[in-house]
């Protein structure tokens, strides 16, 4: 058991190293929490954490042999990631458009009149926690930052110092736990901020701003 502690600590540090820097996936998780509540934001965060944990597992199992393959596929991965971000931006725009078209939502963003029928717009029902989980998971799989980090990890010392199955498992679990902890913080923070922007006008503006931010990230990703 004592030899597992350094491996687990290395996994924790690796998980935090990839999760903490703010990038496209972090922005996505915060926006999901702000627009759809902390449960949805946290579900999206767990999608990112699952990918981080899976990549850490592949890194310590497959070893440095995968690094040249991933490097050769770098351009394709970058363009695929940009396409995924464009789709995410479109989904973020979908809810504000539904708000604007919803007759129960006044144009000035004021609360609906007493007795008005509840809104059936996409804003409150389209993005479920399950959908957020798979959306962020897919974006994280092709996120260039995650892939580059994965390449560095497979080519580094982890594959030579983690020699036993127990050490490799401890490393992968540590990376998963560290990433999940940080992603849950992001989702919860987004949900907390969303309570300040819970009105129809706030939902529209956060959706428009969020979509614009994600589109900028898509362009930056495509340009490398």
One Martini backbone bead per residue (centre of mass of N, CA, C, O) as a GRO file, in nm:
protein
  224
    1UNK     BB    1   0.053   0.062  -0.020
    2UNK     BB    2   0.277   0.287  -0.005
    3UNK     BB    3   0.335   0.282  -0.330
    4UNK     BB    4   0.051   0.431  -0.399
    5UNK     BB    5   0.072   0.724  -0.303
    6UNK     BB    6   0.253   0.855  -0.523
    7UNK     BB    7   0.063   0.780  -0.757
    8UNK     BB    8  -0.187   0.934  -0.657
    9UNK     BB    9  -0.053   1.211  -0.642
   10UNK     BB   10   0.024   1.225  -0.940
   11UNK     BB   11  -0.270   1.212  -1.038
   12UNK     BB   12  -0.374   1.466  -0.902
   13UNK     BB   13  -0.179   1.662  -1.042
   14UNK     BB   14  -0.261   1.590  -1.330
   15UNK     BB   15  -0.562   1.663  -1.306
   16UNK     BB   16  -0.522   1.963  -1.225
   17UNK     BB   17  -0.342   2.052  -1.466
   18UNK     BB   18  -0.584   2.007  -1.682
   19UNK     BB   19  -0.838   2.150  -1.531
   20UNK     BB   20  -0.771   2.447  -1.429
   21UNK     BB   21  -0.727   2.564  -1.685
   22UNK     BB   22  -0.869   2.794  -1.888
   23UNK     BB   23  -1.113   2.690  -2.129
   24UNK     BB   24  -1.352   2.574  -2.325
   25UNK     BB   25  -1.465   2.371  -2.115
   26UNK     BB   26  -1.489   2.561  -1.874
   27UNK     BB   27  -1.684   2.759  -2.006
   28UNK     BB   28  -1.908   2.555  -2.060
   29UNK     BB   29  -1.968   2.475  -1.765
   30UNK     BB   30  -2.041   2.755  -1.659
   31UNK     BB   31  -2.273   2.810  -1.862
   32UNK     BB   32  -2.450   2.572  -1.787
   33UNK     BB   33  -2.489   2.661  -1.493
   34UNK     BB   34  -2.608   2.950  -1.552
   35UNK     BB   35  -2.853   2.851  -1.752
   36UNK     BB   36  -2.937   2.542  -1.597
   37UNK     BB   37  -2.778   2.487  -1.349
   38UNK     BB   38  -2.584   2.304  -1.131
   39UNK     BB   39  -2.652   2.019  -1.229
   40UNK     BB   40  -2.575   2.062  -1.524
   41UNK     BB   41  -2.287   2.164  -1.478
   42UNK     BB   42  -2.186   1.910  -1.322
   43UNK     BB   43  -2.246   1.706  -1.542
   44UNK     BB   44  -2.049   1.827  -1.742
   45UNK     BB   45  -1.799   1.798  -1.560
   46UNK     BB   46  -1.806   1.485  -1.551
   47UNK     BB   47  -1.748   1.446  -1.849
   48UNK     BB   48  -1.460   1.560  -1.836
   49UNK     BB   49  -1.350   1.369  -1.615
   50UNK     BB   50  -1.379   1.103  -1.767
   51UNK     BB   51  -1.175   1.173  -1.986
   52UNK     BB   52  -0.931   1.224  -1.808
   53UNK     BB   53  -0.929   0.939  -1.686
   54UNK     BB   54  -0.903   0.785  -1.954
   55UNK     BB   55  -0.638   0.914  -2.049
   56UNK     BB   56  -0.470   0.826  -1.805
   57UNK     BB   57  -0.506   0.526  -1.852
   58UNK     BB   58  -0.384   0.509  -2.136
   59UNK     BB   59  -0.109   0.629  -2.065
   60UNK     BB   60  -0.021   0.392  -1.856
   61UNK     BB   61  -0.078   0.150  -2.059
   62UNK     BB   62   0.038   0.227  -2.354
   63UNK     BB   63   0.229   0.457  -2.366
   64UNK     BB   64   0.468   0.614  -2.579
   65UNK     BB   65   0.365   0.486  -2.855
   66UNK     BB   66   0.123   0.704  -2.903
   67UNK     BB   67   0.249   0.983  -2.955
   68UNK     BB   68   0.307   0.988  -3.268
   69UNK     BB   69   0.013   0.946  -3.355
   70UNK     BB   70  -0.108   1.205  -3.222
   71UNK     BB   71   0.074   1.407  -3.367
   72UNK     BB   72  -0.021   1.340  -3.661
   73UNK     BB   73  -0.338   1.413  -3.569
   74UNK     BB   74  -0.350   1.719  -3.491
   75UNK     BB   75  -0.507   1.864  -3.721
   76UNK     BB   76  -0.767   1.699  -3.711
   77UNK     BB   77  -0.832   1.758  -3.417
   78UNK     BB   78  -0.852   2.067  -3.438
   79UNK     BB   79  -1.094   2.075  -3.642
   80UNK     BB   80  -1.288   1.907  -3.477
   81UNK     BB   81  -1.296   2.095  -3.233
   82UNK     BB   82  -1.410   2.341  -3.382
   83UNK     BB   83  -1.676   2.206  -3.467
   84UNK     BB   84  -1.781   2.146  -3.183
   85UNK     BB   85  -1.790   2.445  -3.088
   86UNK     BB   86  -2.001   2.537  -3.291
   87UNK     BB   87  -2.225   2.355  -3.186
   88UNK     BB   88  -2.230   2.471  -2.902
   89UNK     BB   89  -2.306   2.759  -2.985
   90UNK     BB   90  -2.579   2.678  -3.109
   91UNK     BB   91  -2.701   2.570  -2.843
   92UNK     BB   92  -2.678   2.842  -2.687
   93UNK     BB   93  -2.873   2.995  -2.896
   94UNK     BB   94  -3.140   2.836  -2.874
   95UNK     BB   95  -3.263   2.946  -2.610
   96UNK     BB   96  -3.291   3.250  -2.674
   97UNK     BB   97  -3.478   3.202  -2.917
   98UNK     BB   98  -3.706   3.073  -2.750
   99UNK     BB   99  -3.759   3.312  -2.568
  100UNK     BB  100  -3.836   3.515  -2.798
  101UNK     BB  101  -4.079   3.312  -2.907
  102UNK     BB  102  -4.218   3.321  -2.633
  103UNK     BB  103  -4.529   3.438  -2.535
  104UNK     BB  104  -4.466   3.423  -2.207
  105UNK     BB  105  -4.223   3.620  -2.288
  106UNK     BB  106  -4.139   3.916  -2.246
  107UNK     BB  107  -3.947   4.145  -2.419
  108UNK     BB  108  -3.829   4.289  -2.139
  109UNK     BB  109  -3.801   4.044  -1.915
  110UNK     BB  110  -4.043   4.024  -1.762
  111UNK     BB  111  -4.265   3.891  -1.586
  112UNK     BB  112  -4.523   3.715  -1.605
  113UNK     BB  113  -4.836   3.712  -1.593
  114UNK     BB  114  -5.082   3.639  -1.409
  115UNK     BB  115  -5.189   3.316  -1.526
  116UNK     BB  116  -4.987   3.231  -1.707
  117UNK     BB  117  -4.853   3.015  -1.899
  118UNK     BB  118  -4.620   2.805  -1.902
  119UNK     BB  119  -4.329   2.757  -2.028
  120UNK     BB  120  -4.210   2.558  -2.334
  121UNK     BB  121  -3.935   2.615  -2.368
  122UNK     BB  122  -3.600   2.530  -2.409
  123UNK     BB  123  -3.452   2.670  -2.168
  124UNK     BB  124  -3.560   2.444  -1.937
  125UNK     BB  125  -3.542   2.146  -2.121
  126UNK     BB  126  -3.313   2.082  -2.327
  127UNK     BB  127  -3.086   2.096  -2.094
  128UNK     BB  128  -2.980   1.829  -1.956
  129UNK     BB  129  -2.767   1.659  -1.767
  130UNK     BB  130  -2.720   1.433  -1.974
  131UNK     BB  131  -2.659   1.617  -2.214
  132UNK     BB  132  -2.423   1.768  -2.085
  133UNK     BB  133  -2.240   1.529  -2.043
  134UNK     BB  134  -2.208   1.452  -2.351
  135UNK     BB  135  -2.119   1.723  -2.459
  136UNK     BB  136  -1.856   1.757  -2.288
  137UNK     BB  137  -1.729   1.492  -2.352
  138UNK     BB  138  -1.696   1.542  -2.658
  139UNK     BB  139  -1.526   1.805  -2.630
  140UNK     BB  140  -1.290   1.672  -2.465
  141UNK     BB  141  -1.190   1.457  -2.662
  142UNK     BB  142  -1.114   1.711  -2.885
  143UNK     BB  143  -0.934   1.867  -2.704
  144UNK     BB  144  -0.627   1.988  -2.754
  145UNK     BB  145  -0.522   2.017  -2.465
  146UNK     BB  146  -0.575   1.724  -2.381
  147UNK     BB  147  -0.410   1.587  -2.604
  148UNK     BB  148  -0.137   1.716  -2.547
  149UNK     BB  149  -0.119   1.617  -2.258
  150UNK     BB  150  -0.132   1.319  -2.330
  151UNK     BB  151   0.126   1.312  -2.490
  152UNK     BB  152   0.313   1.403  -2.259
  153UNK     BB  153   0.242   1.170  -2.067
  154UNK     BB  154   0.332   0.929  -2.252
  155UNK     BB  155   0.635   1.063  -2.283
  156UNK     BB  156   0.694   1.036  -1.997
  157UNK     BB  157   0.750   0.901  -1.668
  158UNK     BB  158   0.492   0.739  -1.596
  159UNK     BB  159   0.553   0.469  -1.767
  160UNK     BB  160   0.820   0.401  -1.578
  161UNK     BB  161   0.718   0.440  -1.267
  162UNK     BB  162   0.452   0.277  -1.343
  163UNK     BB  163   0.473  -0.076  -1.301
  164UNK     BB  164   0.207  -0.138  -1.166
  165UNK     BB  165  -0.125  -0.188  -1.147
  166UNK     BB  166  -0.174  -0.026  -0.886
  167UNK     BB  167  -0.031   0.235  -0.973
  168UNK     BB  168  -0.200   0.292  -1.224
  169UNK     BB  169  -0.473   0.304  -1.082
  170UNK     BB  170  -0.401   0.532  -0.883
  171UNK     BB  171  -0.343   0.744  -1.098
  172UNK     BB  172  -0.618   0.744  -1.246
  173UNK     BB  173  -0.794   0.807  -0.998
  174UNK     BB  174  -0.659   1.071  -0.922
  175UNK     BB  175  -0.726   1.221  -1.187
  176UNK     BB  176  -1.033   1.192  -1.167
  177UNK     BB  177  -1.078   1.330  -0.891
  178UNK     BB  178  -0.948   1.603  -0.954
  179UNK     BB  179  -1.122   1.679  -1.195
  180UNK     BB  180  -1.402   1.651  -1.064
  181UNK     BB  181  -1.365   1.862  -0.842
  182UNK     BB  182  -1.326   2.106  -1.033
  183UNK     BB  183  -1.581   2.079  -1.211
  184UNK     BB  184  -1.780   2.115  -0.973
  185UNK     BB  185  -1.697   2.400  -0.910
  186UNK     BB  186  -1.779   2.522  -1.183
  187UNK     BB  187  -2.078   2.437  -1.185
  188UNK     BB  188  -2.152   2.579  -0.918
  189UNK     BB  189  -2.062   2.864  -0.995
  190UNK     BB  190  -2.254   2.892  -1.233
  191UNK     BB  191  -2.516   2.852  -1.070
  192UNK     BB  192  -2.477   3.094  -0.883
  193UNK     BB  193  -2.467   3.306  -1.111
  194UNK     BB  194  -2.749   3.228  -1.234
  195UNK     BB  195  -2.927   3.355  -1.004
  196UNK     BB  196  -2.860   3.653  -1.120
  197UNK     BB  197  -2.976   3.536  -1.431
  198UNK     BB  198  -3.287   3.410  -1.433
  199UNK     BB  199  -3.406   3.576  -1.627
  200UNK     BB  200  -3.486   3.617  -1.951
  201UNK     BB  201  -3.271   3.829  -2.010
  202UNK     BB  202  -3.032   3.678  -1.885
  203UNK     BB  203  -3.051   3.427  -2.066
  204UNK     BB  204  -3.003   3.569  -2.332
  205UNK     BB  205  -2.726   3.702  -2.269
  206UNK     BB  206  -2.568   3.448  -2.186
  207UNK     BB  207  -2.608   3.302  -2.454
  208UNK     BB  208  -2.475   3.512  -2.641
  209UNK     BB  209  -2.204   3.536  -2.498
  210UNK     BB  210  -2.132   3.235  -2.492
  211UNK     BB  211  -2.135   3.191  -2.798
  212UNK     BB  212  -1.915   3.397  -2.863
  213UNK     BB  213  -1.689   3.267  -2.698
  214UNK     BB  214  -1.692   2.989  -2.840
  215UNK     BB  215  -1.632   3.098  -3.124
  216UNK     BB  216  -1.356   3.213  -3.056
  217UNK     BB  217  -1.239   2.938  -2.970
  218UNK     BB  218  -1.279   2.804  -3.246
  219UNK     BB  219  -1.092   2.989  -3.407
  220UNK     BB  220  -0.838   2.946  -3.236
  221UNK     BB  221  -0.826   2.642  -3.283
  222UNK     BB  222  -0.808   2.642  -3.597
  223UNK     BB  223  -0.537   2.832  -3.587
  224UNK     BB  224  -0.357   2.727  -3.329
   0.00000   0.00000   0.00000
